[in-house]
Amino acid sequence: MSRIGSAFKSFFAILFSGVLPDDVAREFGYAPKGAVKASTPAPSPASAQPAVGPADGAVQLLGILQRDGRLVDFLMEDISGADDEQVGAAVRTLQEQCREALQRYVRLAPVIDGVEGSFTKLESNDPAVVKLLGNVPATGKAPGGMLRHKGWRAEKVDLPALKPGRNNSVVAPAEVEIE
């Protein structure tokens, strides 16, 4: 999985379920390589209409980013043959459109509001809030260190209500032109 793909997958999983996906955790060494998630039985086709869950919100936000910025099209495109200028031009527009769409539905704030590259005293040692890097003491407690990334947290998520009975697994519908 690409680093960008892992980043987006992790972002949406943590945003909506608060848990890092198992495959990403294994890929980056946060879980044992042999750890396998227990499989859950497939739901029976006769079961009632599924309830709206956190994954539906993640797919909905991905759909918004696709609709407004064509993010999924860009991520699924093979750009290995494109030169850096072409990729750069595409990314500039994509970033602007996706940033506007994200700001419309999610208010993000830094986890630590400090200057990257400066010393920061830690107020929390929660691994979901702060990732300790470098020479981490065996106790896992550190009074502070150099801020390498501010982190992001969602202060507010204001997605439109999902319609019951709608296929919430579709990120973007196929487009067919009728002649």
ABEGO torsion letter per residue (X at the ends): XBAAAAAAAAAAAAAAAGBBBAAAAAAAGABBAABBBBBBBBBBAABBBBBBBAAAAAAAAAAAAAAAAGAAAAAABBAAABBAAAAAAAAAAAAAAAAAAAAAABBBBBABBBBBGBBBBBABABAAABBBBEBBBAAGBBAEBBBABAEBBBABBBBBBBBBGBBAABABBBBBBBX
